[in-house]
Amino acid sequence: MYQELIEKKKTLAVIGLGYVGLPIALEFAKKIKVIGFDINAERVEMMRNGIDPSQELESSAFENCDIFFTNSLDELRKANFFIVAVPTPVDEHNVPDLKPVQRASETIGKVIKKGDYVVFESTVYPGCTEEDCVPIIEKLSGLKMVDDYKIGYSPERINPGDKEHTISTIVKVVSGCCAESLETIAKVYELVVRAGVHRASSIKVAEAAKIIENTQRDLNIALMNELSIIFDRMNINTFEVLEAAGTKWNFLKFQPGLVGGHCIGVDPYYLTYKSQKLGYDSQVILAGRNINDGMAGYVAKKVLRHIIQNDGNVREAKVLVMGATFKENVSDIRNSKVADVVKELKSYSLNVHVSDPHADSDELMHEYGFELTPDLDKDYDAVIITVPHSSYKNLDDAYFTSITEKHALIADLKGTYRNKISSRAYWSL
């Protein structure tokens, strides 16, 4: 398989061309023949024209790439090595939603041939690839894993907005259903991953590794958020405490904040879901999730309390929320916890305006039911800086004074303006 791929006698396909799949497809397309498959015809047309629908990649990323974008199963059948990079979200009850990965498995089951390879990159709980995806593929194809086709798992490590840690510079974990498949999958990924690959002993180990990467971060941020709540009652600035503690060589430098996005706020639920199915109810992991999911409400109440204490007219009070994406310097709004902050503020009958230099107003309206405010006012009762975009960092005390009332609160969640605001009340996590 490997030799035929590099000789372009066989083709690699990436199924799902979002913020994970497209960069992978383009990176491979610099070396081998690639089919980029997505069910969304509009997105496919954009990529054919060198446009990344996720707005992560420049048009230059499409240059000198041997890739064909399609939403046709007939075209997908021409591939021999399939990489699945579809989203794996949770529903409104935080239960894993496997429909995208199940549909991708159905797609593969319709096009896979004897001798083909399938590698899943989507984040799932340990066991999902072999217990949930393989049966779908085999039911539709009539083929048997190991004997007729090979399967593996290699967790994605894409970090949106990060131009330093890219596919080629991050060690890639790979796994396979047998020794032969492990070696072949490792060699294929080594084509594009300069940092090298780590060969996991089994598919389940690789699946579990992905889950705990983000669960560990989630728990550490939850600790910082809980410390922030405690220190606020003591009138201590959390960032000053972290700065002091950070002088010790082995102190882990995490910060408090809203936890959204596709990974940290989602992946732990996959692990706790599977754990519950096996008869163990998670305690530490879900406690961390509870704290992080509650931060939007905590922030909103803090702002409301200030307004009541300093103005009292809640129904006429206006709050500006600066930042709507799930993290700084990206356009992606999916699973943004800023939406929860806006929802909480509006539940108290506050007038909420939202600004963001990267987010799309129509997408926000479609996803969350609110739009960006085109022209900011000069009389806000509070400003909440939720996402520290680079374009915000040069704003100063004079700017915030110019858009707020004298009694206003500047709620700087990530401490960007610590020791820089003197004309208004200041608070950070």
N, C-alpha and C positions, 0 to 999 in steps of 0.2 A: 504493500500500500504506500509506504513512505516514498520509495523510489519512483513509483508511478506518479505520485503527486508532484514531486519536484521536477519530473520530466514532462509534466502537464499532460500525461496520458489519462490521468484521472482528475476529478474536480472536487474541491471542498465547498460545502455550502454552510452558510450561517442562517439559521432560522430565528427571526426576531431581530430587527435592526434599530433598536432603541439606543440609549446611551451606552449600553454594554455591547450589543451585537455589532453595530456599525464600525466602531473602532477596530474590533477584532477582525471583521471581514476585510477592511481596507489594509490592515497590517499584513494579513496573509496574502492579499492580492498583489502585494509588492514582490512576492516570491513565487506564488503558485496561482493556478487558475481557480477562481472563486465565483460562486453564485450567491448573491445576497437575496434572501427570500423574506418577504413581509406580506401579511394579509391585507395591509392597508395600501390600496392602489395609489392614493394621493401621495403618501409618503414615498412610495417606490418612484413615482414620477419626479419628485423633488430630488431624490438621490441620483437619478439618472442625469439630472441637470447640475450635479455637483453641489447640492444643498443638503446640509445636515438638518433634518427636522427638529432635532434636539438642541440645535444651536451650540453644540460643543466643539465642532470641527470647522476649520476654515475650508474654503473651496479647494485650496492647494492640496489638502489631504486626499483628494480623489484623483490627483494626477499620477500618471505612470502606474496605474493599478489595473490588473487584469481581472475585472469584475463585471458581472452582468446582474443587474437588479431586476427582480421579477416577483409577481404574486401568482405565478402559474405553476400548478403541480406538475404539468408536463415538462416544464423546464427544470424543476427541482429534481425530477427523476434522473437527470443526467449526472447528478452528483453521486459520490461514493463515500465521502467522509462528511458526516453531518454534525454541526455544532449547534446546540439549542441554547438560545440566550433570551428567552421570553421572561416577562416579569412574573414574580410570585408574591402577590400582595396578601394582606389579610382583609377580612370583611369588617363590617361595622361592629361586630362582636369580638374582633381580634382573633378570629378563627382563620387558619390558613386557607387561602383560595387557590386551589390547584387547577382551576379550569384552564388557565393559559398553558400550563405545562402538560396537561392532559390532552388539550387540543393539538399541541405540538407533537405529542406522541402519536396521536391519530394521523397527523399529517405524515410523519415518518413511516408509520405502518402501511400507508398507501403507496409509498415510493421506494422503500428500502429493497435492496437486492442482496442475494447471497454474496458474502465477502465484504459487505459494507461495514463502516464504523459509525457509531453514534456516541457523541460526547455531550453531556448536559453541563451547562454552566450556571443555570438558574439556581438560586438559593432555595434549598429544600431541607427537610428534616432528615436525619440519618435513616436510610432504608427506603426513601421515596423512589429513588431511581430504579432499584431492583424490584420493589414491592408494588409500586403504583404505575410506573411508566413502562417497564418491560412487558407486563401482561397485555397492555393496550397494543404495543407494537406487535407482539407475537400473535395476538388474536386477529389483527387485520392483515398481517403479512404471511402468516403461516410458517415463519422462520423461528429458529431456536437460538437463543443467546449462546455464545461460545462456539457451538457447532456450525451455525450458519452465518452469524454476524457477531461483531464485537461491540461492547458498550463500555463507556467509561464516564467519569465525572471529574471536572476540573473547575473548581469554584472561581467565579469572576472576581477580579480585584480592581475594577475600574473605580476611580475616585473622581466624580464630576467636578470640573473646574480646576483640577490639579494638573498643571502642565509639566511638573517635575516627575511625579510618580505615574508613569504611563505603562502600557502593556509590556513594552520591551524592557523596562527597568525594574519591574516588580517580579520577584521569584514566583513561579507558577506551580501550584500544587496540582498533580495529575494522579489519576488512578484508572485501573482497568479491571475487567471481569476475569482476566487471566494474565499470566506472565507475558505472553506474547502481545496482548493488547496494551498492557501497561507500557511496554518498551516502545511500541509503535506510536502510541499517543504522545509519549514523552518526546520522541524524536520529531514529531510533527510540530509540537509547540516550541521546541528548541529552535525551529526555523525563525521564529519571530521574537522570542523572549531571550534577550541577551543576558539577563540576570540569571538565567538557568531555571531548571525545574526541580521540584521536590517530588519524588515518587512515593506516594502514600501506599500503605500495605493493602488497603481495600477501598472500595467505593464508599462504604459507610464512614471510614476514617476521614476521607476527603470531605464528605458532606458535613460531618461533625466539626471539622476544622473551620469551615466557613461560618457555621453557626456561632461558634464560641468566639471568633475574632470580634464580631460585633456585639455579642452578649457581654463580653468583658468590658468593652468601651461603654456600653449602655449602663452597666453597674457602676463604673467609675464616675460617669457623669451624674448618675443618680446620687451618689455620695456627695458630690460637689453641690448639687442642688439642695440636698437636705442640710448640708453645712451652711449654705447661703440663707436658708430659712431660719436656722438657729442663730447665726451671727447677726442677722437683721434685727432680731429681738434684743440682741446685746449692743446694738448700735456700733457694730464692727463691720468694716468693709471687707467682703470676702476676698476680693482681688488683692488687697494688701496682705491678708493672711496667707494667701497662696504664694505671693511674691516672697514673703519671709520664709515660709516652709520650703520653697523651691531652692533655697540655698543649700539644702542637704542633698548630697550626691545621688541618693536613691529615692528621692521623692518623685512620684509620678505626677507630671504637670497636666492634669485635666482641669477643665473650667466648667462652671455652671452654665446653663443655657437651655433653650428649647431643643428638644430632640425629635427631629422629623426625618424626612427623606425615605429612601427605599430600603435602607439596610438596618441602621442602628435601632430605629423605632419599630421595625417589623420582624427582623430575624429571630429575636428572642422568643416570640410567640410560636414560631415553628418548633423550637426545642421544647417549650413547656407543653405544647399541644401533644407532641409525641410522647413526652414524659407522662402526661396524664393518661394517655391510651395504655401505657404500660403499668399503670397503677401507682404512679408516684406524683404527688402534687408538689410542684415547685414552690419554694418559699422565698429564697433570696432573689431569684431572677424576677419573679412577679412583683416582689416588693419594690425592686428598682424600677420596673415598668410603671407601677402605680405612682411613684414619685414623679417620674419624668412626664407621664401623661397628665399629671395634675398641675404642671408648672404654668400652663396658659391661664388657668383659673386663678392661680396664685398671683400672677402678674396683674391680671385685670382687677382683682380685688384691691391690690396695693394702690393702683392708680385711682380707682373709685374712692377709696378711703381718703386719699389726698384731696380729691376734688370736693368731697363733702365737707371736709375739715376747713378748706380754704375758700370755698365759693358757695357750695350748698345747692346750686341750681343745676341738678344733674341733667334734667331734660334739655337744657339749653347748652350744656357743656360740650365742647368739641375736643376730640382726641385725634392726633395724627400718628399713624403707625408707619414707620419708615422701614421698608423691607417686607417682601411678601413671598420670596422664594424660600426653598427649604434650607439653603445655606448661602454663604456669600459668593458673589461673582459668578452665579449661574442663573439661567433663565427658568430652570425647572421648578414648578410649583407643586408637583405631586407630593402628597403627604406632608405638606408644609404645616407646621404647628402654628405658624402665624395666623392661619385661618381660624384656629381655635381661639386665639387671643381676640381676634376681631369679633367672633361669635359671642364670646363671653362679654366683651365690652358692650355690644349691642343688646345683650340680654338685660343690661342695666339701663336701657333707654339712652345711652350715650350716643352722640353723633360722631361717627367714626369715618375719618378720611384715611386713605392708604396711598403711599407712594413707593415706587420701586423702579430703578433705572433699567432693570433687566427683565422683569416680568411682563407678560402680555395681558392687557386688560380684559380682552375677550375670553381668554383662557380662564382667568380668575372668575369671571362672571359665570362661565359654564360650569366650572368645577366647584366654586364655593358661594356663588350668588352675590358677589360684590365686585366693584370695578376700582381701577386706579383713579385717583383724583387728579385731573389735568392741571388745575391751578390751585396752589396752596393758599390758605388764608393767612391772616396775620394775628389771629386771636385765639390760638389753641390753648386749652386749659391743661393739656398734657401732651407730651411727645414721647412715643415709645420707639427707641431704636432697636428693632428686633433682629435685624440681619446686618452685620458690619461690612457692607459692600465697600470696596476700595474707594469709590467715588464719594463716600460719606466721611472718610477719615480726615479730610482737610477742613471740615466744617468747624466753626469755633463758637465761642460764647456769644459773640455779636450776632451770628446767624440765628441761633436759637432764641435770642432775645427779640429778634425782628419778627418772629412768627408766633410768639406766645404772649399771653397775658402775664402780668407781674407775679401772679400767684401760681403760675404754671409749674408742673413737675417735668423734669427731663428724666425719663426712665431709660437708662442706658444698659440694656441687659448684658452685654458682653464687656462692659467697662472700657469702651473705646475712648470716652471723653473724661476719664477719671482725672481729677485735679485741673480740668480745663473749663468747667462750668462754675461761674461765680455769681451770675446775675439772676439765676433761677434755682429753685430747689432741685437737688440732684439725688438720684437713687440708682443703684445697680444691683444685680443679683450678687 
